[in-house]
Amino acid sequence: MSATDESALRRGIVDTALEMERLGINQGTSGNVSARLRDGLLITPSGTPARELDAADIVYLPLDVRSDDEAILNGRPSSEWRIHRDLLRARPEMNAVVHTHSSAATALAIQGRAIPAVHYMVAAAGGSSIRCAPYALFGTQALSDHALAALEGRRACLLAHHGVVALGVDLARAVWLAHEVEVLARQYLLASQLGVPPVLTDEQMDEVLERFKTYGRRKNE
């Protein structure tokens, strides 16, 4: 990747952070964004509102960064850098990670609830439910470990008492999925006001997942 490509990716991360705020799935300094760059990743800095971000503020970390790499971590990456590092290292087919504190999804996460198959679009996250990872303190390896387990075979999950993590082959698809999780969470909460929502069967969701393997793809993809 050339320096020009890296510059474009840095701007893309800033644009993604701004888009997340525009969509209402993040606000202030909440949430974070990363994208794969060669043998490392670019990630939003800690404690900086999206509207104050500049491409030069985006922090580079190698994929083998450790918590004792002070020279690297002095760049002050997001406190959730472990989640981004671990997911991009474990999921080579994915190139972007977004983390949000979107309201409806976080309300479910506060209750420790997964999003069941109340709508076929749950399959967009890769399975018949959107799991909720157990609680752990923000910024810890324990939280990253929980997220990694909840995302096995999935592209999005909730984090108990915290928020949402979504993966994508690029930044646009990652933020789209994070927003879709929020839409599904709102639908689930609204349907729950009328009683316990019925869910699609495993067989019905298997049909959706099979259809999603080719849905929206171009002939040459």
ZADRENMI-992771 format. One record per residue: x, y, z of N, C-alpha, C in turn; residue number from 1; chain. Coordinates in steps of 0.2 Angstrom, whole numbers, plus 5000, padded with zeros to 4 digits. Example, Ala and Ser with C-alpha at 12.3 -4.5 7.8 and 13.67 -1.06 7.14 Angstrom:
REM residues 2
((5066 4972 5039) (5062 4978 5039) (5066 4984 5039) 1 'A')
((5064 4989 5035) (5068 4995 5036) (5064 5000 5039) 2 'A')
***
This chain:
REM residues 221
((5004 4994 5000) (5000 5000 5000) (5004 5006 5000) 1 'A')
((5003 5011 4996) (5007 5017 4995) (5005 5022 5000) 2 'A')
((5010 5027 5001) (5008 5032 5006) (5001 5036 5004) 3 'A')
((5000 5036 4997) (4994 5039 4995) (4988 5035 4998) 4 'A')
((4988 5028 4997) (4983 5024 5000) (4982 5024 5007) 5 'A')
((4988 5025 5011) (4987 5026 5018) (4984 5032 5020) 6 'A')
((4985 5037 5016) (4982 5044 5017) (4975 5043 5016) 7 'A')
((4973 5040 5011) (4966 5039 5009) (4962 5035 5015) 8 'A')
((4966 5030 5017) (4963 5026 5023) (4962 5030 5029) 9 'A')
((4967 5034 5031) (4966 5038 5036) (4960 5043 5036) 10 'A')
((4959 5046 5030) (4953 5050 5029) (4947 5046 5029) 11 'A')
((4947 5040 5027) (4941 5036 5027) (4939 5034 5034) 12 'A')
((4944 5033 5039) (4942 5032 5046) (4939 5038 5049) 13 'A')
((4942 5044 5047) (4939 5050 5050) (4932 5051 5047) 14 'A')
((4931 5050 5041) (4924 5050 5038) (4919 5045 5041) 15 'A')
((4922 5039 5042) (4918 5034 5045) (4915 5036 5052) 16 'A')
((4920 5039 5056) (4918 5041 5063) (4913 5047 5062) 17 'A')
((4913 5051 5058) (4908 5056 5057) (4902 5053 5054) 18 'A')
((4902 5048 5050) (4896 5045 5048) (4892 5042 5053) 19 'A')
((4896 5039 5058) (4893 5035 5064) (4889 5040 5068) 20 'A')
((4892 5046 5069) (4889 5051 5073) (4883 5054 5069) 21 'A')
((4883 5055 5062) (4877 5057 5058) (4872 5052 5059) 22 'A')
((4873 5046 5059) (4868 5040 5059) (4865 5040 5066) 23 'A')
((4868 5043 5071) (4866 5043 5078) (4868 5036 5082) 24 'A')
((4873 5033 5079) (4875 5027 5083) (4881 5028 5087) 25 'A')
((4884 5034 5087) (4889 5036 5092) (4888 5044 5093) 26 'A')
((4891 5046 5099) (4891 5053 5100) (4897 5055 5105) 27 'A')
((4899 5061 5104) (4905 5063 5108) (4911 5059 5107) 28 'A')
((4914 5056 5112) (4920 5052 5112) (4919 5045 5112) 29 'A')
((4912 5043 5112) (4911 5036 5112) (4912 5032 5106) 30 'A')
((4914 5026 5106) (4915 5022 5100) (4922 5023 5097) 31 'A')
((4924 5019 5092) (4930 5019 5089) (4930 5015 5082) 32 'A')
((4935 5016 5078) (4935 5014 5071) (4942 5011 5070) 33 'A')
((4943 5006 5066) (4950 5004 5064) (4949 5001 5057) 34 'A')
((4955 5000 5054) (4955 4997 5047) (4962 4994 5046) 35 'A')
((4962 4989 5043) (4969 4985 5042) (4973 4989 5037) 36 'A')
((4980 4989 5039) (4985 4993 5035) (4991 4988 5035) 37 'A')
((4992 4985 5029) (4998 4980 5029) (4998 4975 5034) 38 'A')
((5003 4975 5038) (5004 4970 5044) (5002 4974 5051) 39 'A')
((4998 4979 5050) (4995 4982 5056) (4988 4985 5055) 40 'A')
((4987 4990 5059) (4980 4993 5058) (4981 5001 5060) 41 'A')
((4976 5004 5057) (4975 5011 5059) (4969 5012 5063) 42 'A')
((4969 5016 5069) (4964 5016 5073) (4963 5023 5076) 43 'A')
((4956 5025 5078) (4955 5032 5080) (4958 5032 5087) 44 'A')
((4960 5039 5089) (4964 5040 5095) (4959 5040 5101) 45 'A')
((4962 5040 5107) (4958 5040 5113) (4955 5047 5115) 46 'A')
((4949 5047 5117) (4946 5053 5119) (4945 5059 5115) 47 'A')
((4945 5058 5108) (4944 5063 5103) (4937 5063 5100) 48 'A')
((4933 5068 5100) (4927 5068 5097) (4928 5067 5089) 49 'A')
((4923 5064 5086) (4923 5063 5079) (4924 5070 5075) 50 'A')
((4921 5075 5077) (4921 5082 5074) (4928 5085 5075) 51 'A')
((4932 5083 5079) (4939 5086 5080) (4944 5081 5077) 52 'A')
((4942 5076 5074) (4947 5071 5071) (4950 5074 5065) 53 'A')
((4957 5073 5064) (4960 5074 5058) (4964 5068 5056) 54 'A')
((4965 5067 5049) (4969 5061 5047) (4975 5060 5051) 55 'A')
((4979 5065 5052) (4985 5064 5056) (4984 5062 5063) 56 'A')
((4978 5062 5066) (4977 5060 5073) (4976 5052 5073) 57 'A')
((4975 5049 5067) (4974 5042 5067) (4980 5038 5069) 58 'A')
((4980 5033 5073) (4986 5030 5076) (4987 5023 5072) 59 'A')
((4993 5022 5071) (4995 5016 5068) (4998 5011 5073) 60 'A')
((4996 5005 5073) (4998 5000 5077) (5000 4993 5073) 61 'A')
((5005 4990 5075) (5007 4983 5072) (5002 4978 5075) 62 'A')
((5000 4973 5071) (4996 4968 5073) (4999 4964 5079) 63 'A')
((5005 4964 5080) (5008 4961 5086) (5009 4965 5092) 64 'A')
((5006 4971 5092) (5007 4976 5097) (5005 4973 5104) 65 'A')
((5009 4974 5109) (5008 4972 5116) (5006 4977 5121) 66 'A')
((5003 4976 5126) (5002 4981 5131) (5008 4984 5134) 67 'A')
((5014 4981 5133) (5020 4985 5136) (5024 4988 5131) 68 'A')
((5021 4989 5125) (5025 4993 5119) (5023 5000 5120) 69 'A')
((5027 5003 5125) (5025 5010 5127) (5027 5015 5122) 70 'A')
((5032 5014 5118) (5034 5018 5112) (5028 5019 5107) 71 'A')
((5025 5013 5106) (5019 5013 5101) (5013 5016 5104) 72 'A')
((5011 5013 5110) (5005 5015 5113) (5005 5022 5116) 73 'A')
((5011 5026 5116) (5011 5033 5118) (5007 5037 5113) 74 'A')
((5006 5034 5107) (5002 5038 5102) (4994 5038 5104) 75 'A')
((4993 5035 5110) (4986 5036 5113) (4981 5033 5108) 76 'A')
((4981 5027 5106) (4976 5024 5102) (4969 5023 5107) 77 'A')
((4964 5022 5104) (4958 5020 5107) (4959 5015 5113) 78 'A')
((4955 5016 5118) (4956 5011 5124) (4954 5004 5122) 79 'A')
((4950 5004 5117) (4948 4997 5115) (4953 4994 5109) 80 'A')
((4959 4996 5109) (4963 4994 5103) (4964 4986 5104) 81 'A')
((4964 4983 5109) (4965 4976 5110) (4959 4972 5106) 82 'A')
((4953 4975 5106) (4948 4972 5102) (4949 4972 5095) 83 'A')
((4951 4978 5093) (4953 4979 5085) (4959 4975 5083) 84 'A')
((4964 4975 5087) (4970 4971 5086) (4968 4963 5085) 85 'A')
((4965 4961 5090) (4963 4954 5091) (4958 4951 5085) 86 'A')
((4954 4956 5084) (4949 4954 5078) (4952 4954 5071) 87 'A')
((4956 4959 5070) (4959 4959 5063) (4965 4954 5063) 88 'A')
((4968 4952 5068) (4972 4946 5068) (4969 4940 5067) 89 'A')
((4963 4939 5070) (4960 4932 5070) (4955 4931 5064) 90 'A')
((4953 4937 5061) (4949 4937 5055) (4952 4940 5049) 91 'A')
((4956 4936 5046) (4960 4939 5040) (4956 4941 5034) 92 'A')
((4949 4939 5034) (4945 4940 5029) (4941 4947 5030) 93 'A')
((4942 4950 5036) (4939 4956 5038) (4945 4962 5038) 94 'A')
((4943 4968 5036) (4948 4973 5035) (4946 4979 5039) 95 'A')
((4940 4979 5043) (4938 4985 5046) (4934 4983 5053) 96 'A')
((4934 4987 5058) (4931 4985 5064) (4928 4992 5066) 97 'A')
((4921 4992 5068) (4918 4998 5071) (4915 4996 5078) 98 'A')
((4916 5001 5083) (4913 4999 5089) (4908 5005 5091) 99 'A')
((4902 5004 5093) (4897 5009 5094) (4894 5009 5101) 100 'A')
((4891 5014 5103) (4887 5014 5109) (4879 5016 5107) 101 'A')
((4877 5013 5102) (4870 5015 5099) (4865 5013 5104) 102 'A')
((4860 5017 5105) (4855 5017 5111) (4851 5010 5111) 103 'A')
((4848 5008 5106) (4843 5003 5107) (4847 4996 5108) 104 'A')
((4853 4995 5104) (4857 4989 5105) (4860 4989 5112) 105 'A')
((4862 4995 5114) (4865 4995 5121) (4860 4994 5126) 106 'A')
((4854 4996 5125) (4849 4994 5130) (4848 4987 5130) 107 'A')
((4848 4983 5125) (4848 4976 5125) (4854 4973 5129) 108 'A')
((4860 4976 5127) (4866 4974 5130) (4866 4975 5138) 109 'A')
((4863 4980 5140) (4862 4981 5147) (4859 4976 5150) 110 'A')
((4854 4973 5147) (4850 4967 5149) (4853 4961 5148) 111 'A')
((4859 4961 5144) (4862 4955 5143) (4859 4950 5138) 112 'A')
((4855 4954 5133) (4851 4950 5129) (4854 4950 5122) 113 'A')
((4854 4944 5119) (4855 4944 5111) (4849 4946 5107) 114 'A')
((4851 4947 5101) (4845 4949 5096) (4843 4942 5093) 115 'A')
((4838 4939 5094) (4836 4933 5091) (4833 4934 5084) 116 'A')
((4831 4929 5081) (4829 4929 5073) (4822 4932 5073) 117 'A')
((4821 4938 5075) (4815 4941 5075) (4814 4944 5068) 118 'A')
((4819 4945 5064) (4819 4948 5057) (4824 4944 5053) 119 'A')
((4823 4943 5047) (4828 4939 5043) (4834 4943 5042) 120 'A')
((4834 4950 5043) (4841 4953 5042) (4846 4952 5048) 121 'A')
((4843 4949 5053) (4848 4946 5058) (4854 4942 5055) 122 'A')
((4852 4939 5049) (4857 4935 5046) (4863 4939 5043) 123 'A')
((4862 4946 5042) (4867 4950 5040) (4873 4950 5044) 124 'A')
((4872 4948 5050) (4878 4947 5055) (4881 4941 5055) 125 'A')
((4879 4936 5051) (4882 4930 5049) (4879 4924 5053) 126 'A')
((4873 4924 5056) (4870 4919 5060) (4863 4920 5061) 127 'A')
((4860 4915 5065) (4853 4916 5067) (4852 4920 5073) 128 'A')
((4857 4923 5076) (4856 4928 5081) (4862 4932 5081) 129 'A')
((4861 4938 5085) (4867 4942 5086) (4868 4942 5094) 130 'A')
((4874 4938 5095) (4875 4937 5102) (4877 4943 5106) 131 'A')
((4876 4942 5113) (4879 4947 5118) (4884 4944 5122) 132 'A')
((4890 4947 5121) (4896 4945 5125) (4896 4947 5132) 133 'A')
((4898 4943 5137) (4898 4944 5144) (4902 4951 5146) 134 'A')
((4900 4954 5151) (4903 4960 5153) (4910 4959 5155) 135 'A')
((4914 4964 5154) (4921 4965 5156) (4923 4972 5156) 136 'A')
((4927 4974 5160) (4929 4981 5160) (4932 4984 5154) 137 'A')
((4930 4990 5152) (4932 4992 5145) (4939 4993 5145) 138 'A')
((4942 4992 5139) (4949 4992 5138) (4953 4987 5140) 139 'A')
((4950 4981 5142) (4954 4975 5145) (4954 4970 5140) 140 'A')
((4959 4965 5141) (4960 4959 5137) (4954 4955 5138) 141 'A')
((4951 4955 5144) (4945 4951 5145) (4940 4952 5141) 142 'A')
((4939 4959 5140) (4933 4961 5135) (4935 4959 5128) 143 'A')
((4941 4960 5126) (4942 4958 5119) (4941 4950 5118) 144 'A')
((4943 4946 5123) (4942 4939 5123) (4935 4937 5123) 145 'A')
((4931 4941 5126) (4923 4939 5126) (4921 4941 5119) 146 'A')
((4923 4947 5116) (4921 4949 5110) (4923 4944 5104) 147 'A')
((4929 4942 5105) (4931 4937 5100) (4927 4930 5100) 148 'A')
((4925 4928 5106) (4921 4922 5107) (4914 4923 5104) 149 'A')
((4911 4929 5106) (4904 4931 5103) (4904 4931 5096) 150 'A')
((4910 4933 5093) (4910 4935 5085) (4912 4928 5081) 151 'A')
((4913 4923 5085) (4915 4917 5081) (4909 4915 5076) 152 'A')
((4911 4915 5070) (4906 4913 5065) (4901 4919 5064) 153 'A')
((4902 4925 5066) (4898 4931 5066) (4902 4937 5064) 154 'A')
((4898 4942 5062) (4901 4949 5060) (4899 4954 5064) 155 'A')
((4895 4953 5069) (4893 4958 5074) (4891 4955 5080) 156 'A')
((4892 4958 5086) (4889 4956 5092) (4888 4962 5097) 157 'A')
((4884 4961 5102) (4883 4966 5108) (4888 4964 5113) 158 'A')
((4890 4969 5117) (4894 4969 5123) (4890 4971 5129) 159 'A')
((4890 4966 5134) (4885 4968 5139) (4887 4974 5143) 160 'A')
((4882 4978 5144) (4883 4985 5148) (4888 4989 5144) 161 'A')
((4888 4989 5137) (4893 4993 5134) (4891 4995 5127) 162 'A')
((4890 4990 5122) (4888 4993 5115) (4888 4987 5110) 163 'A')
((4891 4989 5104) (4891 4985 5098) (4898 4984 5095) 164 'A')
((4900 4979 5092) (4906 4978 5088) (4903 4975 5082) 165 'A')
((4906 4978 5076) (4904 4975 5069) (4910 4975 5065) 166 'A')
((4910 4970 5061) (4916 4969 5056) (4914 4970 5049) 167 'A')
((4919 4972 5045) (4917 4972 5038) (4923 4971 5033) 168 'A')
((4922 4969 5027) (4928 4969 5022) (4931 4975 5021) 169 'A')
((4927 4981 5022) (4929 4988 5022) (4925 4992 5027) 170 'A')
((4927 4998 5027) (4924 5003 5032) (4917 5004 5031) 171 'A')
((4915 5004 5024) (4908 5006 5023) (4903 5000 5025) 172 'A')
((4906 4994 5024) (4902 4988 5026) (4901 4987 5034) 173 'A')
((4907 4989 5037) (4907 4988 5044) (4902 4993 5047) 174 'A')
((4902 4999 5045) (4897 5004 5048) (4890 5003 5046) 175 'A')
((4889 5000 5040) (4882 4998 5038) (4880 4993 5043) 176 'A')
((4884 4988 5044) (4882 4983 5048) (4880 4985 5056) 177 'A')
((4885 4990 5058) (4883 4992 5065) (4877 4996 5065) 178 'A')
((4875 5000 5060) (4869 5003 5059) (4863 4998 5059) 179 'A')
((4864 4993 5055) (4859 4988 5054) (4857 4985 5061) 180 'A')
((4862 4983 5065) (4861 4980 5072) (4857 4985 5076) 181 'A')
((4858 4992 5075) (4854 4996 5079) (4847 4996 5077) 182 'A')
((4846 4996 5070) (4839 4996 5067) (4835 4989 5070) 183 'A')
((4839 4984 5070) (4836 4977 5072) (4834 4978 5080) 184 'A')
((4839 4981 5083) (4838 4981 5091) (4831 4986 5092) 185 'A')
((4830 4991 5088) (4824 4995 5089) (4818 4991 5087) 186 'A')
((4819 4987 5082) (4813 4983 5080) (4811 4978 5085) 187 'A')
((4816 4975 5088) (4815 4970 5093) (4812 4973 5099) 188 'A')
((4814 4979 5101) (4812 4982 5107) (4804 4984 5106) 189 'A')
((4803 4987 5100) (4796 4989 5098) (4791 4983 5098) 190 'A')
((4794 4977 5095) (4790 4971 5095) (4788 4968 5102) 191 'A')
((4793 4969 5106) (4793 4966 5113) (4787 4970 5117) 192 'A')
((4785 4976 5115) (4780 4980 5118) (4773 4976 5117) 193 'A')
((4773 4972 5112) (4766 4969 5110) (4766 4962 5113) 194 'A')
((4772 4960 5117) (4772 4953 5119) (4779 4950 5117) 195 'A')
((4780 4944 5119) (4786 4940 5117) (4786 4939 5109) 196 'A')
((4791 4942 5105) (4790 4942 5098) (4791 4935 5096) 197 'A')
((4788 4932 5091) (4789 4926 5088) (4796 4926 5084) 198 'A')
((4799 4921 5083) (4806 4921 5080) (4806 4916 5074) 199 'A')
((4810 4917 5069) (4810 4913 5063) (4814 4906 5066) 200 'A')
((4812 4901 5062) (4815 4894 5064) (4822 4894 5062) 201 'A')
((4826 4889 5064) (4832 4888 5062) (4832 4886 5054) 202 'A')
((4827 4882 5052) (4827 4881 5045) (4826 4887 5041) 203 'A')
((4821 4891 5043) (4820 4897 5039) (4826 4902 5039) 204 'A')
((4830 4902 5045) (4836 4906 5045) (4841 4903 5041) 205 'A')
((4842 4896 5040) (4847 4893 5036) (4845 4895 5029) 206 'A')
((4839 4895 5027) (4837 4897 5020) (4840 4905 5019) 207 'A')
((4839 4909 5023) (4841 4916 5023) (4848 4916 5022) 208 'A')
((4852 4913 5026) (4859 4913 5026) (4862 4910 5020) 209 'A')
((4859 4905 5017) (4861 4902 5010) (4860 4908 5005) 210 'A')
((4854 4911 5005) (4852 4916 5000) (4857 4922 5001) 211 'A')
((4859 4924 5007) (4864 4929 5008) (4871 4928 5005) 212 'A')
((4873 4922 5004) (4879 4920 5001) (4880 4923 4994) 213 'A')
((4875 4924 4991) (4875 4927 4984) (4871 4934 4983) 214 'A')
((4867 4935 4988) (4863 4941 4987) (4867 4948 4986) 215 'A')
((4866 4951 4981) (4869 4958 4980) (4876 4958 4977) 216 'A')
((4878 4952 4975) (4885 4951 4973) (4884 4952 4965) 217 'A')
((4890 4955 4962) (4890 4956 4955) (4893 4949 4952) 218 'A')
((4892 4948 4946) (4893 4942 4942) (4901 4940 4943) 219 'A')
((4905 4945 4943) (4912 4944 4943) (4915 4943 4950) 220 'A')
((4911 4944 4955) (4913 4944 4962) (4914 4937 4965) 221 'A')
***
